[in-house]
């Protein structure tokens, strides 16, 4: 009872309006909050397990609190505007979850169970050691997501049972499971470290059945400093392996004990959320989570012009722009380039290009966006960078009438010079208002010689050239 009261009184940190969305025969999709189009955001989907038909409202509160608590924790907090959150309610016949060791079994939609693989707090859905049927657990998850929210990035299953428990795979699979225990917010953060970041457990009290030891973003068997994957965070003065002492608690190094064993595998820091609750993610795990976010969405939301192949025929300035995602406390960096050369001072989201500043021909304009967050020191794949390139063909008309001279009292000659890729028309007027076309021509070697005919009925004539765009 106390845990239920605690859940109902949890602070809701984000304004939430529950908008029912599409419904299938199995479930209903609700929007908890949105910060942008689903194709341009990282989408969290919360699934209901062990909630009966009349507990839909309770589930929405629990789902909202689970997401808010997650996004209140660093490094998620800095990037909370990158996320949308949705909930899928599907009713179970009974509340709660299975507890095989104590002989308690409940009829629930996803057939969740504690005591998985002999670990009391390991809360899983089939296929597991109690039920090997994909279609009665994970298959139902996949079916609901495909029908109601195929753009999902992270799936959180909230199990309506107060017992402490949860699960998440460090293979980086997109599902984390948590009960509604008082420690649910810590369970969610830890398990999403697995599900989103592919992070390993850092504690050393026994591997689960079938565990295979492999290098992980936060677990290594390498002790040679230059080869350690998080060496960018290790000071040259830090001893490797790093002794487990309070003097070294603030250091990133190589602390022995990770992936369920006490020796042979090393973790980056003395303590971290992947090792124990009520501590933050260490620098290495935070870096991995930030890179995992950017692996799923790009920092440029949109750009203009929408077409990336442009032909410019006039001298009017062209505005290029990039709209970027916005972290909580810092801005993304922008740099503009023309023909791969950085334009000095061009670091705003918009860039105005005067076509005459470039010669006729082929050129490129490039807008590069990067997140220079202090949370990431090692980004070899360039996940925190994005570049948009526009290919330009500049074809400006630049004509002049020069070298006018008389040939005899009724005839004269002048030369047209410059650039007119589409040709030009020579026009004549007696009043500068009404113009008559005399001939259509093209330049040869950048010039054209024009000689007039004997038009004695024109007492005064003005000439000009006009080139089509």
N, C-alpha and C positions, 0 to 999 in steps of 0.2 A: 504494500500500500504506500509506504513512504517513497519508494522509487517512482511510483506513478504520480504522486503529488509533485515530486521534484521535477518530473518531465513537464507537467502542465504549467509549472511556474517558471520554466526556463525563459530567459530574456530573448526576445526575438530582435536581432540586430539589424535586419534588413526589412524594409517595407515589403510586405508580401500580399499579393492579391491572387487568390486561387481561381484561375480561369479554367474550367473544364474544357478539354480539347477533345480530339477524336476518341471514340470508344469502340472497343472490340467486344466480342462475346465474353472475353476473359478480363478485360481491364479498361480503366479510364485514365487518360493522360491529363495532368494538371500542370499549369505553369506556375512555379513558385516565384521566380523573378527572371527577367531578361535584361541583358545589357547590350543586345544587338542581335542581328539575324543569326539563326542557328548555324549557318554555313560559315560565319565569321567569328564564332565564339567556341570556347571549350564547353561542351554540354554535359552537365552532371544529371544523371537520371537516378532517382531514388525509387526502389521497388518495395512494396509492402509484403511482408511475410508474417503469417500468424495473426492477422487482423480480421475480425469477422465483419460481416456486412454493416453492422451498426457502429463500427469503429473507424469509419473512413475519416471523420474529423480528427480523431486522435492521431491517426497515421500522418495526416497532413501537418499537424503540429510537430510530431516527432521528426518527420522528414525535413521540415523547415529548420528546426533546431540543429539537426545533424549537419546540414549544409552551412548554416551560419557559423556554427562552432568551428567547422573545418576552415572556412575562409577567414576566420579571425586569427588563425595561427600563421606565423611566418613560415615559409616565404609566400604562402597562398595569399596572405593579407595584402601584400604589395600588388598582387595581380588579380584581385577579386573582380575588377571590372572586365576581365577577360572571360568571365564565366557566365553562363546561363544555368538555371536549375529547374528541373522538371520532376514530377512525381507520377508514378503509375500505381494506382490502387487496384489491387485484385484481391477479392475476398477469399478468406480461408474458412473452412467449416468450424474450426476451433481456434482459440487463441493460444499463443505460445509456440513451443517447439519441442521436439523429442529430446528426452534425457535417457538414453538406453541403459546407462549404468544403474540408474535408480528405478528403471522399469516404467518410466513415463513416456507415453507416445501420444502425439496430437495429429489430427487430420488437418494438414496445412497445404497450401497450394504448391509450394516449392519443396515440400518434404524435407525441411531443414532439420539438422540434428546436432546437438552437442556431443561431446565424448568421442568425436571422430578420431579414428586411428589411435584410440587409447588415451587421448589427451582431453581431459574434462572441458577445458575452455575452448577447444577447437570446434567452432561452429561452422558447418559446411552444408552444402546441398548436393544432391546426386549429380554425377556419379561419385560416390565415396565408398568407404568400406562397409557401410550398412545397406546401400542401395546403389548398384552399378548401372542403373538405367539413366542414360543421358536425357531421355525424353521426359522423365519425371522431375527434373531439376533444372540443370543448365539449359536443356532444350526448351523449357518453358520461358526462361529468361530471354533466350535468343528469339523465340517466336514473338514475344511481346515487343521487344525492341524493334524488330523488323517491321512490325505492323504499326507501331505508334511513334517511335522515335529512332529512326535508323541513323540519325546524325550524332548518336551518343559518342562521348569520349571517355567518360568515367561512370561506372555503375556502382551504386551503393545499395545494398539490400539491408533494410532495417527489420530485424526480427523482434516481434512483440513478446519478448521474454526478458524478465529482470535479471536472469543469471548472467554473470560475466562471461563474455565470449565473443569471438569473431574470427575472421580469416581473410587472407589475401595472398595471392601468389606473387613471388618475386620474379616470375617470368615476365612480368609486366602486363598480365592479362587485365582486362578493364573492369573487374568486379571486385568489390570489397564487401565483406559481410560483418555486421555488428548487431549485438543485442541492444536492448534499451537499458542496460545497466547504468548505475550512476557514473561509471567511467566511460560511457559511450563516446564522449567527445575525444578522449585519448585513444580509444579503440579505432575510431574512424580515421584520425590523423595517421596513426601507425599503419593501418591496413591500406590506406591510400598511398602511403609510401611504397608499399609493394605494388599495388595495382597500377598506379600512374607512373611511378619512377623506376620500377623494377629493382627497388632497393632490397637488400638482404636483411634478415634478422641479424642483430649483432650480439645477442645473448648466447650463452654457451651451455644451456642445460638440456642437452639431448636433441638429436635430429629427429624430424618426423620420418615415418617409414618411407623408404624409397628416395630419400633426398640425395641429389647428385651435387657434389661440390664443384662449383665453377666460379670464375672471376665475376664479381659484381661491381657496380659503381662504388660501393662502400665496403667491399670485402676483397682482400687479396692475399695471395700466398707469396707475393714478391716482396723482398726486403732490400733490394738494391735501389737507393734513393732515386737516381735518374729514371728508373723504370717503373716506379710506383705511379699509378695512374693519377693520383691526386698530389703529385709532387709540387705543383704550383702553390699549394697551400702549406707546404712544410718548410720551415725555416732551416737554413743551413746548419744552425747550431742545435737543432733538435736531434737527440739520439734515436737511432733506429736499430732494433725495435725500441719503443718508447716505454719507459718504466711507468707502471700504474701507480701514480702518487698524486696527492693534491697539488704539488708544485707544477705538475704537468697538465692539470685539468683544463687549462685554457688553450693548450697547444693542439695543433693538428699534427699527427704523427702516424706511428704504426703501433697500435695497442693490441696486444695479443688476446685473442678470443673473439670469434665471430662465426656466423653460420653454424651455431649450435655446438661448437667444439671449443675447448679451452686453449688449444695450442695448434699451431700450424697455419691458422688463418688470422688475419689482422683487420682491425677496424680503424677508422680515421681518428677517433677522439675517445677520450676516457668515457664520456657518456653522451647519449643522443636518444632521440625519440625512437629510433629503431632498436634501441637496447632496453630502455625503460621509460615508463610514463612520467609525465609532469616535468619533462625537460624538453628543450627545443630540438629541432633538427640541427645537426651539426653543419658546419660550412660545406662539407663535401656533399652531404645529402641534400641540403638546400640548393646547391648548384645543380645537382641532378634533377631536382623537381622543376626548377626554372627551365632547364633545357628540355625537359619532357613536355612542359607547357608549349614551348615554341616549336617542338617537333610536331605538334598537332594543329597549330595555327600560325599564321605569318603576321609580322608586325605592321604591314601595310594593309589597311582595311579597303581602301579604294584609291583610284588615281584618275586624273584628268590631264589631257584629253583621253577619252576612253579607248580610242584607236591608237595603236602604237606605231603605225606607219603613216606618216604625214608628208604631203607635198605642199610647199609654201611658195606662192607666186607673188606675194606683195610684201611690203615692208612693215606691215602692222605687227606689233609685238604679240607673241604667243605666250600664254600663261600655262605653265605646267604645275601640277600640285600632287601631293600625296597626303592622304588622311591616315593617321597612325593610331594604333591602340595606345591607351594611356594608363600606365601604372599609377599607383596611389601617390607616391611622393617624389617621383623623378620623371623626367621627360625623355623620350627617345630622341636620338641624334639624327640629323638629316644633313646630307651633303650632296650638292648638285655638281655634275660633270658635263662638259661638252667635249666630245671626241676623246673621252677617257682622261681628260685633264680637269682637276678640281677647280671650280670657279671660286675665287677668293671671296669670302664673306657670304656665299650662297648656302646658308645653313637653316633657312626657314622652310616651312612646309610648302611654300609656293616659290616659283622661279619664273621670272619674265625673260624671255629670249627675244632679242631684236634680230630678225633674220639677216639684216645687213651686216651684223657683226661676224657673220660666217660667209665664206665664198659660196658661189653656186656649186652645187654638187651634193654628194652624200655625206651625212653627218649623223651623230648620235647625241641625244640628251639622256642623261642617266641620273635618276634619283635614288640614292642609297640611304636606307634607314637601319639604324642599329640600336640595340639596348646596351648601353655601357654600364649596366648595373654592377655594383661592387659584389653582388652575390655570385657572379660567375667570373672565374679566372681562366678557365680552360674550355674553349669552344672550337675544337678543330674542324667540326663540320659546318661552322658558320650558321648555327641554328638561330642565333640572335641577330642575324643580318638578313636584309632582303633588298633587292635591287630591281627597279623597274626601268626598262630601256625603251626609248622612242627612237625609231629610225626616221630620219628626215631627208627629204630631197628638196633642196633649196633651188628654186628656179625663178629668180627675180628678173623682171624686165627693167632695164636701165638704158634708155636711149637718149641720144643727143643729135641735133642737126647742126653740122659744122661745115666750114669751108664753102660758104655760099659765094658764087661768082657769076657775073654776066658772061654769056657767050655771044650774044648780039642783042639788039634792042628788044627782041621779043622772047628770048630764051635765056634761061639760066640753069645753073647746076648747084646742087648741094650734096653733102655726104651724110648718111645716117650711120652712127657708130654706137656701140654698146653691146647689149645682150638682150635677145628676144627669142627664147627657145621656141615659142609657138608662132613666130613670124610677126609681122606688123603691117598696118595699113597706113598709107599716106593720105591725109585728108586736107582739103582746101576750104577756105572760107573767106568771105569778103567783109564779115561783120563780127567775127568771133563768137557768133551765136549758132549759126547754121553751118554745118560742115558736110562736105561732099567727099566721098571716097574716090580717090584717083587710081590707086593700085594696091595690090596685096603682094608683099615681098618677104624675102628672108635674107638674113645677113650671111655674108660669106667672108670668113676670116675676120669677123667682127665689124664689117662695114658694108654699106650699100650706097652706090652712087645713083642719084636721081637727076634726070634732065627733063625739064618741063616741055610740053607741047606748045605750039603757037596758039595761045588762047587770048586773042586780042580783045575779047569782050569783057575780060576781067580787068578793071582799071586798077584795083588794089587787091592783093591776095595775101592771105596768111596760110602758112603750112604747119602741120603737126603730124606726129606719128602716134598711132594707138596700137597697143599690143594686147591681145586677149589674155586673160589670166590663165 
